[in-house]
Amino acid sequence: MNNGFFNMPSDLQHSYLGLIGLHLQEALLPVAIGLLLSLPIAQLCVRFKWLYPPVLWATTVLYAIPSLAFFVVLIDYTGQTKTTVVIPLSLYSLVVLVPAIVDGVRSVSPETHAAAVAMGIGPVRRYLQVELPIAVPAIFAGLRVATVSSISLVSVGALIGNQGALGNLLQDAMTFHRPIYAVSSVVTTAVLAILADTALVLVRVALTPWLPKSGRRALRGRDRANGDAGADRGAGKGPATGEPLDGGTTDVRPTAGSTL
Amino acid sequence: MTVIHFITAFFSDGAHWHGYDGIPTRLVEHVEFSLIALGIAAAVGLPIGLLTGHYGRGGNALALLATAARALPSFGLLVLLFVLMGLSKLPVLIPLVVLAIPPILVTTYEAVRTVDPPPVDAARGMGMHSMKILFQVELPVALPLILSGLRSAAIQVVSTATIAAYVSFGGVGRYIIDGLYQRNYEKVVGGATLVAALALATLGLFGLASRFAVSRGVRQR
């Protein structure tokens, strides 16, 4: 472990920690941008129902475009820079997050909504204080998928020049025939992804003190049909209605958020 | 639009259409890699997903497994395995299989598990045994979601098979990698267009498949 795993080849011009910082920056900035963009888009989709199917369709097609293809076409406009990596990853995050947020906000039960209206809570406060908090489990399920895939996709940036952060180590592993660099890159990236995932789960747990711990386990059972888990079932049904999103779909469900 | 210009230039060049580096050869290689990887992933993921979903157990373990598999960077795994194992098809196939298993496994599990209980109870009441319920009741109802899992796996595999070219294999990625090294941007963009087209074709293919395979009663819901 001591030779090569933490000692970076000088052509990368970064220390081990420097590469990690760079990697996190290139991976998490897109997720943040994706989240900022997807909140208003999702809200529009909730408000205007006819908008959701075309948006869903567009995001599915967008997600099907391979990252490498995206990167190389962008080179013509943004050059071999960080921006070229950040733009496609932001779009991928957006694609995962929009359905997650829409499902989450839609899972707010009509009773809750009516109660909020009856209490005189206006639309803006209702959104911020009622709908968003209830949507937190679904949003975080989406955030987890977006973050993990973003962290692993940054490495592909190595192919378009030197924009892969930890992925650049892979190139050096090939050039210098030093497998240890590849080991270092893969292990570090995987650990970063798992740590980021765990951090998101912890934040989710902190944000949703109202989710009963035992109740969640009961929901997972086969007999959950007669449980009155309105919110959870509503969101869980998102994918079942033929919702076509990639990879994300599988985990954009509250039960996934409560594992780990 | 320079990119469009590059694309037309690439596809109208007759030299790109035949020989070992021709578009048909590269497409066949690409599809071959993708199909093998997807086949292995489906052979592993589908049975496990069906059974765990049917019995409603092991969801935690599956989610953990899926998170771990997703955390592994495909490109990194490819290079690592190539450096360790040398020139063979395994370093390309293993990352692709690892990539494809989580969506198939988790979606299949979730699809079977969330089948509406009344029909399942009815089937059980009629005296159908466990496996018959799984294949004749749960599977048809869960099919749209199972297909969507297969589809996302297929799309990811097709997109990612591009990087096989980085460790000297064929496939459409050849154009992107070679083009980048040769500073031949026309080739790069042409390759990128082909990959995107392949991915979209996969999307379309699964759209058709679900139209024909899913029973009408289920589709209309």
HADDOCK unambig.tbl for C-alpha pairs under 7 A between the chains (distance, minus, plus):
assign (segid A and resid 61 and name CA) (segid B and resid 200 and name CA) 6.93 0.50 0.50
assign (segid A and resid 64 and name CA) (segid B and resid 155 and name CA) 6.14 0.50 0.50
assign (segid A and resid 64 and name CA) (segid B and resid 199 and name CA) 5.68 0.50 0.50
assign (segid A and resid 64 and name CA) (segid B and resid 200 and name CA) 6.28 0.50 0.50
assign (segid A and resid 65 and name CA) (segid B and resid 196 and name CA) 5.05 0.50 0.50
assign (segid A and resid 65 and name CA) (segid B and resid 199 and name CA) 6.57 0.50 0.50
assign (segid A and resid 66 and name CA) (segid B and resid 159 and name CA) 4.76 0.50 0.50
assign (segid A and resid 66 and name CA) (segid B and resid 195 and name CA) 6.96 0.50 0.50
assign (segid A and resid 66 and name CA) (segid B and resid 196 and name CA) 6.17 0.50 0.50
assign (segid A and resid 69 and name CA) (segid B and resid 192 and name CA) 4.20 0.50 0.50
assign (segid A and resid 69 and name CA) (segid B and resid 193 and name CA) 6.99 0.50 0.50
assign (segid A and resid 69 and name CA) (segid B and resid 195 and name CA) 6.92 0.50 0.50
assign (segid A and resid 69 and name CA) (segid B and resid 196 and name CA) 6.80 0.50 0.50
assign (segid A and resid 72 and name CA) (segid B and resid 188 and name CA) 6.86 0.50 0.50
assign (segid A and resid 72 and name CA) (segid B and resid 189 and name CA) 6.77 0.50 0.50
assign (segid A and resid 73 and name CA) (segid B and resid 189 and name CA) 6.03 0.50 0.50
assign (segid A and resid 148 and name CA) (segid B and resid 71 and name CA) 5.96 0.50 0.50
assign (segid A and resid 149 and name CA) (segid B and resid 70 and name CA) 6.95 0.50 0.50
assign (segid A and resid 152 and name CA) (segid B and resid 71 and name CA) 6.56 0.50 0.50
assign (segid A and resid 152 and name CA) (segid B and resid 72 and name CA) 6.80 0.50 0.50
assign (segid A and resid 152 and name CA) (segid B and resid 73 and name CA) 4.49 0.50 0.50
assign (segid A and resid 153 and name CA) (segid B and resid 73 and name CA) 6.90 0.50 0.50
assign (segid A and resid 155 and name CA) (segid B and resid 75 and name CA) 6.81 0.50 0.50
assign (segid A and resid 156 and name CA) (segid B and resid 75 and name CA) 6.33 0.50 0.50
assign (segid A and resid 167 and name CA) (segid B and resid 76 and name CA) 6.84 0.50 0.50
assign (segid A and resid 170 and name CA) (segid B and resid 76 and name CA) 6.47 0.50 0.50
assign (segid A and resid 170 and name CA) (segid B and resid 79 and name CA) 6.35 0.50 0.50
assign (segid A and resid 174 and name CA) (segid B and resid 83 and name CA) 6.81 0.50 0.50
assign (segid A and resid 179 and name CA) (segid B and resid 80 and name CA) 6.52 0.50 0.50
assign (segid A and resid 179 and name CA) (segid B and resid 83 and name CA) 5.80 0.50 0.50
assign (segid A and resid 179 and name CA) (segid B and resid 84 and name CA) 6.59 0.50 0.50
assign (segid A and resid 182 and name CA) (segid B and resid 76 and name CA) 6.69 0.50 0.50
assign (segid A and resid 182 and name CA) (segid B and resid 79 and name CA) 6.73 0.50 0.50
assign (segid A and resid 182 and name CA) (segid B and resid 80 and name CA) 5.03 0.50 0.50
assign (segid A and resid 183 and name CA) (segid B and resid 80 and name CA) 6.33 0.50 0.50
assign (segid A and resid 185 and name CA) (segid B and resid 76 and name CA) 6.79 0.50 0.50
assign (segid A and resid 186 and name CA) (segid B and resid 72 and name CA) 6.87 0.50 0.50
assign (segid A and resid 186 and name CA) (segid B and resid 73 and name CA) 6.51 0.50 0.50
assign (segid A and resid 186 and name CA) (segid B and resid 76 and name CA) 5.30 0.50 0.50
assign (segid A and resid 186 and name CA) (segid B and resid 77 and name CA) 6.42 0.50 0.50
assign (segid A and resid 189 and name CA) (segid B and resid 73 and name CA) 6.94 0.50 0.50
assign (segid A and resid 190 and name CA) (segid B and resid 71 and name CA) 4.91 0.50 0.50
assign (segid A and resid 190 and name CA) (segid B and resid 72 and name CA) 5.09 0.50 0.50
assign (segid A and resid 190 and name CA) (segid B and resid 73 and name CA) 6.82 0.50 0.50
assign (segid A and resid 193 and name CA) (segid B and resid 71 and name CA) 5.40 0.50 0.50
assign (segid A and resid 194 and name CA) (segid B and resid 71 and name CA) 6.36 0.50 0.50
assign (segid A and resid 221 and name CA) (segid B and resid 56 and name CA) 6.74 0.50 0.50
assign (segid A and resid 222 and name CA) (segid B and resid 56 and name CA) 6.21 0.50 0.50
assign (segid A and resid 225 and name CA) (segid B and resid 117 and name CA) 6.86 0.50 0.50
assign (segid A and resid 240 and name CA) (segid B and resid 145 and name CA) 6.27 0.50 0.50
assign (segid A and resid 242 and name CA) (segid B and resid 144 and name CA) 6.59 0.50 0.50
assign (segid A and resid 242 and name CA) (segid B and resid 145 and name CA) 6.55 0.50 0.50
assign (segid A and resid 244 and name CA) (segid B and resid 148 and name CA) 6.21 0.50 0.50
assign (segid A and resid 246 and name CA) (segid B and resid 152 and name CA) 4.72 0.50 0.50
assign (segid A and resid 247 and name CA) (segid B and resid 103 and name CA) 5.48 0.50 0.50
assign (segid A and resid 247 and name CA) (segid B and resid 152 and name CA) 5.86 0.50 0.50
assign (segid A and resid 250 and name CA) (segid B and resid 103 and name CA) 6.41 0.50 0.50
assign (segid A and resid 250 and name CA) (segid B and resid 106 and name CA) 6.10 0.50 0.50
assign (segid A and resid 250 and name CA) (segid B and resid 107 and name CA) 5.13 0.50 0.50
assign (segid A and resid 256 and name CA) (segid B and resid 63 and name CA) 6.94 0.50 0.50
assign (segid A and resid 259 and name CA) (segid B and resid 60 and name CA) 5.76 0.50 0.50
assign (segid A and resid 259 and name CA) (segid B and resid 63 and name CA) 6.93 0.50 0.50
assign (segid A and resid 260 and name CA) (segid B and resid 64 and name CA) 6.51 0.50 0.50
